[in-house]
Amino acid sequence: MNKLFSFLTKNQSYIYKGFLFIIATILVIYLLPKGGQFKYNFQKGKPWQYENLYAPFSFTIKKDVTTLEKEKEDIRVNATPYFEYDPDAANEAMLRFNDLFEQTFVDSVYTTSKSRTLRLGRNIISELYEKGITNEIHPYSEEKLIYLTKGSEVEEITYAQVYKLDDLDKIVRTSVIDAKAQDTEELLQKLLARAVAPNVSFNTKLTEAAIESDIKAINPNRGIIEKGGRIIAKGEVVEGDKYQILNSLKLEYQSQVWSKSNYVWLLVGYSLLVSLVFLMLYLFLNKYRPAIFHNNTKVTFIFFNVVLMVFLTTIVVKIDAAYVYVVPLCILPLVIKAFFDPRLGLFVHVLTILLLGFVVPNSFEYMFLQIIAGIVTILTVSELYKRANLFISVGQITFIYIVGYFAFFLIQEGNVQLINWETFGYFVLCGLATLFAHPLIYLYEKVFGLVSDVSLLELSDTNSKLLKELSNKAPGTFHHSLNVANLAEAAANEVGANAMLVRVGALYHDIGKMINPTNFTENQVNSFNTHTELAPKESAKIIIAHVINGIEIARKNNLPDRVIDFIRTHHGTSLVYYFYKKEKEISGAADPEDFRYPGPIPFSKETAILMMADSVEAASKSLKDPTSTKIDAFVEKIIDVQMEQGQFLNANVTFKEIQSIKKVLKKKLNNIYHLRVEYPE
């Protein structure tokens, strides 16, 4: 039991990575479409690259999307509309007319008798309501057949048989002329206009239901290919019917292969392919990015982003595959580059696209465009903390998408007449979504504890609260930190290290001196030195404490761990040599451990650079009458001693890089201590 516990403890990092590997693989397989993969790749307008293809089984030829859309449109255009007939409206209109007629008709005014006029009005009302009257306007021809629903009965009539309210005066005029009662025309027009009300209205619900029923009844097939029939010959161009037949075979193949009998084998195939992708990611990290590989948080972050992009793309494809280019896949290399480096960003991007090849339609076109866009992202997005750079890069990425899609369309269709301009809008939306990278990076920093250049830029602001406090409490230390920052930044640029990270680390590396600033020579404003009254051990303890104090202050102010690393390592495990030597002079012997910084020693190129720059800058203050020769020898001596003490053993810095760093530090110090010509009085 103890052996098992010991094994688990020693290998917990690898066990976690294995667990992460399995979980990510399962999630991606779950998100992948449940269908077999068609073993032939083909493109519209391209020759068939394989041998003659014969139907492996009988299958139906599916109609293409354009044909189906045309049939749906024809159904909508030719659909017979439904109108609702209100039977009570006729009786109500008749009663209103009778009342109005009795109140209005005067025998002495008209030659036509009252009874005849009343009868004529009633006949007009009966005629109007026989098929109904409407006040609605519809774009139907007079001969258009319509359905008139009267309760549970449906009558088929022409649209012309339904009277229009606007035609009332014309109907009255025709009726009085036929009845030779022209003198009552004006009276009847006024009375009927007030008495008659529309009783026929368009029934949207029934009409749409009938249209939907007809659309559902559309046969998606237009023929059948018998087993053994030749589908396409080698070298034949894939276009027209051939293209549609191949697509039909592909769909049928995918639906037939993903059956209960093959389910396990297909899962095994998917598992192997997805596992290979994640295995390549592990191998790359282990060989070329060991620092990231051994950091479980960073590995989790990378895997999370890969699975997130697969998830988003899968959701969009299930909703509507036409929107697949709206997914801002270029955020992935952009985010990875912001936290790590461009090469890893591109590598992760390509592996993610390989996984998405199982999900998206037209996988070759999709993969080509996304890889090109990812390369453009890596090449163009620099200094992400500058907002203008992101906008410019997004514009370039969108332009590449549009050009690439346009080129593919020309290859496949041979003209621009049928191009879908909406797709260009999707690319623009994708570009706008890519701008979400800034808030996403901020969110990732809080969740995963990572640091990007954007945060480093904010931390490098000398007007920030903590640096302002350092400037006020320990002005000498603040000035020293600025000098170290300039030296370290120049050295980092020379050897390809993260210059922004080094600069921020240098600015904060001595914040622990704020606790007792006058115990450090750079903050002493007069000749009095507090250490003259203290024992060497006590003085060394105070000096060493600034590292621990700095870590505590940094944590209270929520500085990132990557910045705190500079505070912890900037003295490594070196000795407070002045007080160590003084103790030896007083006591004759001294225990080095009483005068040693707690460490750890630098474990990255950036922390090693800071140690060199800090030691050189601090010691340079003791130089008397500095000359170029003195400065060069002085830099060589300090850094050589640090190398002899093994301070750089854990840092990934080479001898060649150390020589380059020495060269930069010498040059910078020579510039700082350059003696001006003495001006005459």
C-alpha positions as CSV (number, residue, x, y, z in Angstrom):
1,M,0.0,0.0,0.0
2,N,2.8,2.3,0.9
3,K,4.6,1.5,-2.4
4,L,1.4,2.3,-4.3
5,F,1.0,5.6,-2.5
6,S,4.6,6.5,-3.0
7,F,4.3,5.7,-6.8
8,L,1.2,7.8,-7.1
9,T,2.8,10.7,-5.3
10,K,6.0,10.6,-7.4
11,N,4.1,10.3,-10.7
12,Q,1.0,12.4,-9.9
13,S,1.9,14.9,-12.7
14,Y,2.1,12.1,-15.3
15,I,-1.1,10.5,-13.9
16,Y,-2.9,13.8,-14.2
17,K,-1.7,14.2,-17.8
18,G,-3.0,10.7,-18.6
19,F,-6.3,11.5,-17.0
20,L,-6.5,14.8,-19.0
21,F,-5.6,12.9,-22.2
22,I,-8.4,10.3,-21.7
23,I,-11.1,13.0,-20.7
24,A,-10.2,15.2,-23.7
25,T,-10.3,12.2,-26.1
26,I,-13.7,11.1,-24.8
27,L,-15.2,14.6,-25.1
28,V,-14.0,15.1,-28.6
29,I,-15.2,11.6,-29.7
30,Y,-18.6,12.4,-28.1
31,L,-18.8,15.7,-30.1
32,L,-17.8,14.1,-33.4
33,P,-20.7,13.4,-35.9
34,K,-22.0,9.8,-35.6
35,G,-21.3,8.6,-39.1
36,G,-18.7,6.7,-40.9
37,Q,-16.2,8.6,-43.0
38,F,-16.5,8.3,-46.8
39,K,-13.2,6.9,-48.0
40,Y,-13.1,9.0,-51.2
41,N,-12.2,12.7,-51.3
42,F,-13.7,14.6,-54.2
43,Q,-14.2,18.3,-55.2
44,K,-16.7,19.8,-57.6
45,G,-15.0,20.7,-60.9
46,K,-12.0,18.5,-60.2
47,P,-11.2,15.2,-62.0
48,W,-12.0,11.9,-60.2
49,Q,-8.6,10.7,-59.0
50,Y,-9.5,7.1,-58.2
51,E,-10.3,4.0,-60.3
52,N,-13.7,3.6,-61.8
53,L,-16.3,3.7,-59.0
54,Y,-19.2,1.2,-59.0
55,A,-22.2,1.3,-56.6
56,P,-21.4,-0.9,-53.6
57,F,-25.1,-1.1,-52.8
58,S,-28.4,0.3,-54.2
59,F,-29.1,3.9,-53.1
60,T,-31.3,6.8,-54.0
61,I,-30.0,10.0,-55.7
62,K,-30.7,12.9,-53.4
63,K,-31.9,16.2,-54.9
64,D,-29.4,19.0,-54.4
65,V,-30.2,21.9,-52.2
66,T,-31.0,24.3,-55.1
67,T,-33.6,21.9,-56.5
68,L,-35.2,21.4,-53.2
69,E,-35.4,25.1,-52.5
70,K,-36.9,25.7,-55.9
71,E,-39.6,23.1,-55.3
72,K,-40.4,24.7,-51.9
73,E,-40.6,28.1,-53.6
74,D,-42.9,26.7,-56.3
75,I,-45.2,25.2,-53.6
76,R,-45.4,28.6,-51.8
77,V,-46.1,30.5,-55.1
78,N,-48.7,28.0,-56.4
79,A,-50.3,27.1,-53.0
80,T,-54.1,27.5,-52.8
81,P,-54.8,30.1,-50.1
82,Y,-57.5,29.6,-47.4
83,F,-60.1,32.3,-46.6
84,E,-62.5,32.3,-43.6
85,Y,-66.2,33.0,-44.3
86,D,-68.3,34.6,-41.5
87,P,-72.0,33.5,-42.0
88,D,-73.4,35.9,-39.4
89,A,-72.2,39.0,-41.1
90,A,-74.9,38.7,-43.8
91,N,-77.9,38.8,-41.4
92,E,-76.3,41.7,-39.4
93,A,-75.8,43.7,-42.6
94,M,-79.4,43.0,-43.7
95,L,-80.8,44.2,-40.3
96,R,-78.6,47.4,-40.4
97,F,-79.8,48.1,-44.0
98,N,-83.5,47.7,-43.1
99,D,-83.1,50.1,-40.2
100,L,-81.2,52.7,-42.2
101,F,-83.7,52.3,-45.1
102,E,-86.7,53.0,-42.9
103,Q,-85.1,56.0,-41.4
104,T,-83.9,57.5,-44.7
105,F,-86.3,56.6,-47.6
106,V,-88.8,59.4,-48.6
107,D,-91.6,58.4,-51.2
108,S,-92.0,61.8,-52.6
109,V,-88.3,62.1,-53.6
110,Y,-88.0,58.9,-55.7
111,T,-90.0,57.6,-58.7
112,T,-89.0,54.0,-57.7
113,S,-91.3,52.6,-55.1
114,K,-90.2,52.0,-51.6
115,S,-90.8,48.3,-51.6
116,R,-89.0,47.9,-54.9
117,T,-86.0,49.9,-53.7
118,L,-85.9,47.9,-50.4
119,R,-86.0,44.7,-52.4
120,L,-83.3,45.8,-54.7
121,G,-81.0,46.7,-51.7
122,R,-81.7,43.3,-50.1
123,N,-80.9,41.5,-53.3
124,I,-77.6,43.4,-53.6
125,I,-76.7,42.3,-50.0
126,S,-77.7,38.7,-50.7
127,E,-75.5,38.8,-53.8
128,L,-72.5,40.3,-51.9
129,Y,-72.7,37.7,-49.1
130,E,-73.3,34.7,-51.3
131,K,-69.5,34.2,-51.7
132,G,-68.5,36.9,-49.3
133,I,-66.9,40.3,-49.3
134,T,-63.5,41.4,-48.2
135,N,-61.6,44.6,-47.6
136,E,-58.1,42.9,-47.9
137,I,-55.8,43.2,-50.9
138,H,-53.9,40.2,-52.1
139,P,-51.6,39.7,-55.1
140,Y,-53.7,37.0,-56.6
141,S,-55.0,36.9,-60.2
142,E,-58.8,36.9,-60.8
143,E,-58.6,33.2,-61.9
144,K,-56.7,32.1,-58.9
145,L,-58.4,29.2,-57.1
146,I,-59.0,29.7,-53.3
147,Y,-60.5,27.7,-50.5
148,L,-63.5,29.3,-48.7
149,T,-64.1,27.7,-45.4
150,K,-67.6,27.9,-44.0
151,G,-67.5,26.2,-40.6
152,S,-66.5,22.6,-41.3
153,E,-67.1,22.9,-45.1
154,V,-64.6,24.0,-47.6
155,E,-65.6,25.4,-51.0
156,E,-63.3,25.9,-53.9
157,I,-63.9,29.2,-55.8
158,T,-62.0,31.7,-57.9
159,Y,-60.6,34.8,-56.2
160,A,-62.8,36.9,-58.5
161,Q,-66.0,35.5,-56.9
162,V,-65.1,37.2,-53.6
163,Y,-66.4,40.7,-53.8
164,K,-64.1,43.6,-52.7
165,L,-65.4,46.4,-50.5
166,D,-63.9,49.0,-52.9
167,D,-66.1,47.6,-55.7
168,L,-69.4,48.3,-53.8
169,D,-70.3,51.5,-55.7
170,K,-69.8,49.7,-59.0
171,I,-71.9,46.7,-58.0
172,V,-74.8,49.1,-56.9
173,R,-74.5,51.0,-60.2
174,T,-74.8,47.8,-62.2
175,S,-77.8,46.6,-60.2
176,V,-79.9,49.8,-60.4
177,I,-79.2,50.0,-64.1
178,D,-80.4,46.4,-64.6
179,A,-83.5,47.2,-62.4
180,K,-84.1,50.6,-64.1
181,A,-84.0,52.3,-60.8
182,Q,-81.2,54.8,-61.4
183,D,-82.7,57.5,-59.2
184,T,-82.1,55.4,-56.1
185,E,-78.4,54.8,-56.9
186,E,-76.9,57.4,-54.7
187,L,-79.2,56.5,-51.8
188,L,-78.4,52.8,-52.0
189,Q,-74.7,53.5,-52.3
190,K,-74.8,55.5,-49.0
191,L,-77.0,53.0,-47.1
192,L,-75.0,49.9,-48.3
193,A,-71.7,51.6,-47.5
194,R,-72.9,51.9,-43.9
195,A,-74.6,48.6,-43.7
196,V,-72.2,46.2,-45.4
197,A,-69.2,44.8,-43.5
198,P,-66.5,42.4,-44.7
199,N,-67.0,38.8,-43.8
200,V,-64.2,37.1,-45.7
201,S,-60.6,37.2,-44.3
202,F,-57.4,35.4,-45.2
203,N,-56.7,32.4,-42.9
204,T,-52.9,32.5,-42.4
205,K,-52.8,29.5,-40.1
206,L,-54.6,27.1,-42.5
207,T,-52.7,28.4,-45.5
208,E,-49.3,28.0,-43.9
209,A,-50.3,24.5,-42.5
210,A,-51.2,23.4,-46.0
211,I,-47.9,24.8,-47.5
212,E,-45.9,23.1,-44.8
213,S,-47.7,19.8,-45.4
214,D,-46.9,20.0,-49.1
215,I,-43.3,20.9,-48.4
216,K,-42.9,17.9,-46.0
217,A,-44.4,15.7,-48.8
218,I,-41.6,16.7,-51.2
219,N,-39.7,13.6,-52.3
220,P,-36.0,14.3,-51.5
221,N,-34.9,11.7,-54.0
222,R,-35.0,11.9,-57.8
223,G,-33.9,8.5,-58.8
224,I,-32.0,5.3,-57.9
225,I,-28.7,3.8,-58.6
226,E,-28.7,0.0,-58.6
227,K,-25.9,-2.0,-57.0
228,G,-23.0,-2.6,-59.4
229,G,-23.9,0.4,-61.6
230,R,-21.0,2.6,-62.6
231,I,-21.0,6.0,-60.9
232,I,-18.0,7.7,-62.3
233,A,-14.9,6.8,-64.4
234,K,-11.3,7.6,-63.6
235,G,-10.4,11.1,-64.8
236,E,-14.0,12.1,-65.3
237,V,-14.8,15.6,-64.0
238,V,-16.9,15.7,-60.9
239,E,-19.8,18.1,-61.8
240,G,-23.5,18.2,-62.3
241,D,-25.3,14.9,-61.8
242,K,-22.0,13.1,-61.1
243,Y,-21.3,15.4,-58.2
244,Q,-24.9,14.9,-56.8
245,I,-24.7,11.1,-57.1
246,L,-21.4,11.0,-55.3
247,N,-22.8,13.2,-52.5
248,S,-25.8,10.9,-52.3
249,L,-23.5,7.8,-52.0
250,K,-21.5,9.6,-49.4
251,L,-24.6,10.3,-47.3
252,E,-25.9,6.8,-47.7
253,Y,-22.5,5.3,-46.9
254,Q,-22.2,7.3,-43.7
255,S,-25.7,6.4,-42.5
256,Q,-25.2,2.7,-43.3
257,V,-21.7,2.3,-41.8
258,W,-22.7,3.8,-38.5
259,S,-24.8,0.8,-37.5
260,K,-25.0,-1.3,-34.3
261,S,-22.8,-4.0,-35.7
262,N,-20.0,-1.5,-36.7
263,Y,-20.5,0.9,-33.7
264,V,-17.6,-0.4,-31.6
265,W,-15.2,-0.6,-34.6
266,L,-16.0,3.0,-35.5
267,L,-15.4,4.1,-32.0
268,V,-12.1,2.4,-32.0
269,G,-11.2,4.2,-35.2
270,Y,-12.2,7.6,-33.9
271,S,-10.4,6.9,-30.6
272,L,-7.1,6.0,-32.4
273,L,-7.2,9.2,-34.6
274,V,-8.2,11.6,-31.8
275,S,-5.6,10.0,-29.5
276,L,-2.9,10.4,-32.2
277,V,-3.7,14.2,-32.3
278,F,-3.4,14.6,-28.6
279,L,-0.3,12.4,-28.4
280,M,1.4,14.6,-31.0
281,L,0.6,17.6,-28.8
282,Y,2.1,15.9,-25.8
283,L,5.2,14.8,-27.7
284,F,5.7,18.4,-29.0
285,L,5.4,19.9,-25.6
286,N,7.7,17.3,-24.0
287,K,10.4,17.8,-26.7
288,Y,10.3,21.5,-27.5
289,R,8.4,23.1,-24.5
290,P,9.4,21.0,-21.4
291,A,8.6,23.9,-19.1
292,I,5.0,24.0,-20.3
293,F,4.8,20.1,-20.4
294,H,5.7,19.9,-16.7
295,N,3.2,22.6,-15.7
296,N,-0.2,20.9,-15.4
297,T,-2.1,24.2,-15.4
298,K,-0.7,25.2,-18.7
299,V,-1.3,21.8,-20.3
300,T,-4.9,21.9,-19.0
301,F,-5.3,25.4,-20.5
302,I,-4.1,24.2,-23.9
303,F,-6.4,21.1,-23.9
304,F,-9.3,23.2,-22.7
305,N,-9.0,25.5,-25.6
306,V,-8.8,22.7,-28.2
307,V,-11.9,21.0,-26.8
308,L,-13.7,24.4,-26.6
309,M,-13.1,25.1,-30.3
310,V,-14.3,21.6,-31.3
311,F,-17.4,22.1,-29.1
312,L,-18.3,25.5,-30.6
313,T,-17.8,24.3,-34.1
314,T,-19.9,21.2,-33.5
315,I,-22.8,23.2,-32.1
316,V,-22.7,25.6,-35.0
317,V,-22.7,22.8,-37.6
318,K,-25.6,21.1,-35.9
319,I,-27.6,24.4,-36.0
320,D,-26.7,25.2,-39.6
321,A,-23.5,24.2,-41.3
322,A,-23.6,27.4,-43.4
323,Y,-22.6,29.3,-40.3
324,V,-19.4,27.3,-39.7
325,Y,-17.2,30.2,-40.8
326,V,-18.7,32.4,-38.1
327,V,-16.8,30.4,-35.4
328,P,-13.7,32.6,-34.6
329,L,-11.2,29.8,-34.8
330,C,-8.3,32.2,-35.1
331,I,-8.8,33.2,-31.5
332,L,-7.0,29.9,-30.6
333,P,-3.6,30.6,-32.1
334,L,-3.9,34.2,-30.9
335,V,-4.6,33.2,-27.3
336,I,-1.9,30.5,-27.3
337,K,0.6,33.0,-28.7
338,A,-0.4,35.6,-26.1
339,F,0.4,33.3,-23.2
340,F,3.2,31.1,-24.7
341,D,4.8,31.6,-28.2
342,P,3.9,31.7,-31.9
343,R,5.2,28.2,-32.8
344,L,3.1,26.5,-30.2
345,G,0.1,28.6,-31.2
346,L,0.3,27.5,-34.8
347,F,1.0,23.8,-33.9
348,V,-2.1,23.7,-31.6
349,H,-4.2,25.5,-34.2
350,V,-3.2,22.9,-36.9
351,L,-4.0,20.0,-34.6
352,T,-7.4,21.4,-33.8
353,I,-8.2,21.8,-37.5
354,L,-7.3,18.2,-38.0
355,L,-10.0,17.3,-35.4
356,L,-12.5,19.6,-37.0
357,G,-12.0,17.9,-40.4
358,F,-14.3,15.1,-39.0
359,V,-17.0,17.7,-38.2
360,V,-17.4,20.2,-41.0
361,P,-18.6,19.8,-44.5
362,N,-16.2,20.5,-47.4
363,S,-13.4,19.6,-45.0
364,F,-10.5,20.2,-47.4
365,E,-11.7,23.8,-48.2
366,Y,-12.4,24.4,-44.5
367,M,-9.0,23.1,-43.4
368,F,-7.1,25.0,-46.1
369,L,-8.8,28.4,-45.2
370,Q,-8.3,27.9,-41.5
371,I,-4.7,26.9,-41.7
372,I,-3.9,29.9,-43.9
373,A,-5.9,32.2,-41.6
374,G,-4.0,30.7,-38.6
375,I,-0.6,31.4,-40.2
376,V,-1.7,35.0,-41.0
377,T,-2.7,35.3,-37.3
378,I,0.7,34.2,-36.1
379,L,2.5,36.4,-38.6
380,T,0.5,39.6,-38.1
381,V,-0.6,39.7,-34.5
382,S,2.3,41.2,-32.6
383,E,2.4,43.4,-29.4
384,L,-1.2,42.4,-28.6
385,Y,-1.3,45.0,-25.8
386,K,-1.6,47.6,-28.6
387,R,-5.3,47.7,-29.5
388,A,-4.7,49.0,-33.0
389,N,-2.6,45.9,-33.8
390,L,-5.5,43.5,-33.1
391,F,-7.9,45.5,-35.3
392,I,-5.4,45.6,-38.2
393,S,-4.7,41.8,-37.8
394,V,-8.4,41.0,-37.7
395,G,-8.9,43.0,-41.0
396,Q,-6.0,41.0,-42.6
397,I,-7.5,37.7,-41.4
398,T,-10.9,38.5,-42.7
399,F,-9.4,39.6,-46.1
400,I,-7.6,36.2,-46.3
401,Y,-10.8,34.3,-45.6
402,I,-12.6,36.2,-48.3
403,V,-9.9,35.8,-50.9
404,G,-9.5,32.1,-50.1
405,Y,-13.2,31.4,-50.3
406,F,-13.6,33.3,-53.5
407,A,-10.7,31.3,-55.1
408,F,-12.3,28.0,-54.1
409,F,-15.7,29.1,-55.5
410,L,-14.1,30.0,-58.9
411,I,-12.4,26.6,-59.0
412,Q,-15.6,24.7,-58.2
413,E,-18.1,26.7,-60.2
414,G,-16.1,28.4,-62.9
415,N,-18.0,31.7,-62.6
416,V,-19.2,34.2,-60.0
417,Q,-22.9,34.2,-61.0
418,L,-24.0,31.7,-58.3
419,I,-21.7,33.0,-55.5
420,N,-23.3,33.2,-52.1
421,W,-22.5,36.7,-50.9
422,E,-23.8,36.0,-47.5
423,T,-20.7,33.9,-46.8
424,F,-18.6,37.0,-47.0
425,G,-20.8,38.4,-44.2
426,Y,-20.0,35.3,-42.1
427,F,-16.3,36.1,-42.5
428,V,-16.8,39.6,-41.3
429,L,-18.8,38.3,-38.3
430,C,-15.9,35.9,-37.7
431,G,-13.4,38.8,-37.7
432,L,-15.6,40.8,-35.3
433,A,-15.8,37.8,-33.0
434,T,-12.0,37.5,-33.0
435,L,-11.9,40.9,-31.3
436,F,-13.3,39.1,-28.3
437,A,-9.7,37.8,-27.7
438,H,-8.9,40.7,-25.3
439,P,-11.7,40.0,-22.7
440,L,-11.1,36.2,-23.2
441,I,-7.4,36.6,-22.4
442,Y,-8.3,38.6,-19.3
443,L,-10.7,35.9,-18.2
444,Y,-8.1,33.2,-18.8
445,E,-5.6,35.1,-16.7
446,K,-8.0,35.1,-13.8
447,V,-9.1,31.4,-14.2
448,F,-5.7,29.8,-15.0
449,G,-3.4,32.2,-13.3
450,L,-1.5,32.9,-16.5
451,V,0.1,36.2,-17.5
452,S,-0.1,37.8,-21.0
453,D,1.8,40.8,-22.5
454,V,-1.4,42.9,-21.9
455,S,-1.1,42.4,-18.1
456,L,2.6,42.9,-18.2
457,L,2.2,46.2,-19.9
458,E,-0.3,47.3,-17.1
459,L,2.2,46.1,-14.4
460,S,5.1,48.0,-16.1
461,D,3.3,51.4,-15.5
462,T,5.4,53.2,-13.0
463,N,2.3,55.1,-11.9
464,S,0.7,51.9,-10.6
465,K,-0.1,51.9,-6.9
466,L,2.6,49.5,-5.8
467,L,5.4,51.2,-7.8
468,K,4.3,54.6,-6.6
469,E,4.5,53.3,-3.0
470,L,8.0,52.0,-3.7
471,S,9.0,55.4,-5.2
472,N,7.8,57.3,-2.1
473,K,9.1,54.9,0.6
474,A,12.4,53.8,-1.0
475,P,13.3,56.2,-3.8
476,G,16.9,54.8,-4.1
477,T,15.5,51.3,-4.5
478,F,13.0,52.5,-7.1
479,H,15.8,54.2,-9.1
480,H,17.9,51.0,-8.8
481,S,15.0,49.0,-10.1
482,L,14.5,51.3,-13.1
483,N,18.2,50.9,-14.0
484,V,18.0,47.1,-13.6
485,A,14.9,47.0,-15.8
486,N,16.6,48.9,-18.6
487,L,19.7,46.7,-18.4
488,A,17.7,43.4,-18.2
489,E,15.3,44.4,-21.0
490,A,18.2,45.2,-23.4
491,A,19.9,41.8,-22.5
492,A,16.6,39.9,-23.0
493,N,16.2,41.5,-26.5
494,E,19.7,40.4,-27.4
495,V,19.1,36.7,-26.5
496,G,15.4,36.4,-27.6
497,A,14.0,36.2,-24.1
498,N,10.6,37.8,-23.0
499,A,11.8,41.4,-22.7
500,M,8.4,42.6,-21.3
501,L,8.4,39.9,-18.6
502,V,12.0,40.7,-17.6
503,R,11.3,44.4,-17.4
504,V,8.3,43.9,-15.1
505,G,10.2,41.4,-12.9
506,A,13.0,43.9,-12.6
507,L,10.6,46.7,-11.5
508,Y,9.2,44.6,-8.7
509,H,12.1,42.5,-7.7
510,D,13.1,44.7,-4.7
511,I,9.7,45.8,-3.4
512,G,10.5,44.0,-0.1
513,K,12.9,46.8,0.8
514,M,9.9,49.0,1.4
515,I,9.5,47.5,4.9
516,N,12.8,48.9,6.2
517,P,14.1,51.1,3.4
518,T,16.9,52.8,5.4
519,N,18.6,49.5,6.0
520,F,19.7,49.5,2.4
521,T,22.5,51.9,1.3
522,E,20.7,53.2,-1.8
523,N,18.0,54.7,0.5
524,Q,20.3,56.3,3.1
525,V,20.3,60.0,2.7
526,N,23.2,60.8,5.0
527,S,26.5,59.2,6.0
528,F,24.9,57.3,8.9
529,N,24.6,53.5,8.3
530,T,22.2,51.6,10.6
531,H,24.3,48.4,10.2
532,T,27.3,49.9,12.0
533,E,25.5,49.2,15.3
534,L,24.4,45.7,14.4
535,A,26.1,42.3,14.4
536,P,26.9,40.9,10.9
537,K,24.5,38.1,11.4
538,E,21.7,40.5,12.3
539,S,22.5,42.7,9.4
540,A,22.5,39.7,7.0
541,K,19.2,38.6,8.4
542,I,17.7,42.0,7.7
543,I,19.1,42.1,4.1
544,I,17.9,38.5,3.4
545,A,14.4,39.3,4.7
546,H,13.7,41.7,1.8
547,V,13.1,38.6,-0.4
548,I,10.5,37.1,1.9
549,N,9.0,40.5,2.5
550,G,8.8,41.1,-1.2
551,I,6.9,37.9,-1.8
552,E,4.4,38.7,0.9
553,I,3.8,42.2,-0.5
554,A,3.5,40.8,-4.0
555,R,0.9,38.3,-2.9
556,K,-1.1,40.9,-1.0
557,N,-1.2,43.0,-4.1
558,N,-2.2,40.1,-6.4
559,L,0.9,40.1,-8.5
560,P,1.1,37.1,-10.9
561,D,3.3,34.1,-9.9
562,R,5.5,34.7,-12.9
563,V,6.4,38.1,-11.5
564,I,6.8,36.8,-8.0
565,D,9.4,34.3,-9.4
566,F,11.7,37.2,-10.0
567,I,11.5,38.3,-6.4
568,R,12.2,34.7,-5.2
569,T,15.2,34.1,-7.5
570,H,17.0,37.4,-8.0
571,H,19.6,36.5,-5.4
572,G,19.4,32.7,-5.9
573,T,21.3,31.0,-3.1
574,S,24.2,33.4,-3.0
575,L,25.8,34.8,0.1
576,V,25.4,38.3,1.6
577,Y,29.2,38.4,1.1
578,Y,30.0,41.7,2.8
579,F,28.6,40.7,6.2
580,Y,29.8,37.1,5.8
581,K,33.4,38.5,5.3
582,K,32.9,40.9,8.2
583,E,31.7,38.1,10.5
584,K,34.9,36.1,9.6
585,E,37.0,39.1,10.4
586,I,35.4,39.5,13.8
587,S,34.9,35.9,14.9
588,G,37.5,34.2,12.8
589,A,34.9,31.8,11.5
590,A,31.4,32.1,10.0
591,D,28.7,29.6,8.9
592,P,27.8,30.3,5.3
593,E,24.2,29.2,5.9
594,D,23.7,32.1,8.2
595,F,24.4,34.5,5.3
596,R,22.8,32.6,2.4
597,Y,19.7,33.7,0.6
598,P,16.9,31.0,0.7
599,G,16.7,30.7,-3.1
600,P,15.6,29.1,-5.3
601,I,18.2,29.7,-8.0
602,P,16.9,31.1,-11.3
603,F,14.9,28.5,-13.3
604,S,14.3,30.4,-16.6
605,K,16.3,32.5,-19.0
606,E,14.4,35.6,-17.8
607,T,15.1,35.1,-14.1
608,A,18.8,34.4,-14.9
609,I,19.1,37.7,-16.8
610,L,17.6,39.6,-13.9
611,M,20.1,38.1,-11.5
612,M,23.0,39.2,-13.7
613,A,21.6,42.7,-14.3
614,D,20.7,43.2,-10.6
615,S,24.1,42.2,-9.4
616,V,26.0,44.2,-11.9
617,E,24.0,47.4,-11.4
618,A,24.1,47.2,-7.6
619,A,27.9,46.5,-7.5
620,S,28.6,49.2,-10.2
621,K,27.8,51.9,-7.6
622,S,31.0,50.9,-5.7
623,L,33.3,51.5,-8.7
624,K,35.7,54.4,-8.3
625,D,36.8,56.3,-11.4
626,P,35.1,53.8,-13.7
627,T,36.7,53.2,-17.1
628,S,35.8,51.0,-19.9
629,T,38.4,48.4,-18.9
630,K,37.3,48.5,-15.3
631,I,33.7,48.0,-16.2
632,D,34.4,45.1,-18.6
633,A,36.5,43.3,-16.0
634,F,34.0,44.0,-13.3
635,V,31.1,42.5,-15.3
636,E,33.1,39.5,-16.2
637,K,34.1,38.9,-12.6
638,I,30.6,39.1,-11.1
639,I,28.9,36.9,-13.7
640,D,31.7,34.4,-13.6
641,V,31.4,34.1,-9.8
642,Q,27.6,33.4,-10.2
643,M,28.4,30.7,-12.8
644,E,31.0,29.1,-10.5
645,Q,28.3,29.0,-7.7
646,G,26.0,27.1,-10.0
647,Q,23.3,29.9,-10.0
648,F,22.3,29.2,-13.6
649,L,22.2,25.4,-13.6
650,N,18.4,25.3,-13.7
651,A,18.0,28.1,-16.2
652,N,17.8,27.3,-19.9
653,V,20.5,29.7,-20.8
654,T,23.6,28.8,-22.8
655,F,27.2,29.9,-22.5
656,K,26.9,31.7,-25.8
657,E,23.8,33.6,-24.5
658,I,25.6,34.5,-21.2
659,Q,28.5,36.0,-23.3
660,S,25.9,38.0,-25.3
661,I,24.3,39.2,-22.0
662,K,27.8,40.2,-20.7
663,K,28.4,42.2,-23.9
664,V,25.1,44.1,-23.5
665,L,25.6,44.9,-19.8
666,K,29.2,46.2,-20.5
667,K,27.9,48.4,-23.3
668,K,25.0,49.8,-21.2
669,L,27.2,50.4,-18.2
670,N,29.8,52.2,-20.3
671,N,27.0,54.4,-21.6
672,I,25.8,55.1,-18.1
673,Y,29.3,56.0,-16.7
674,H,30.5,57.8,-19.8
675,L,32.4,60.9,-18.6
676,R,31.4,64.2,-20.2
677,V,33.9,66.8,-21.3
678,E,34.4,69.3,-18.5
679,Y,32.9,72.6,-19.6
680,P,35.0,75.8,-18.9
681,E,33.5,78.2,-16.3
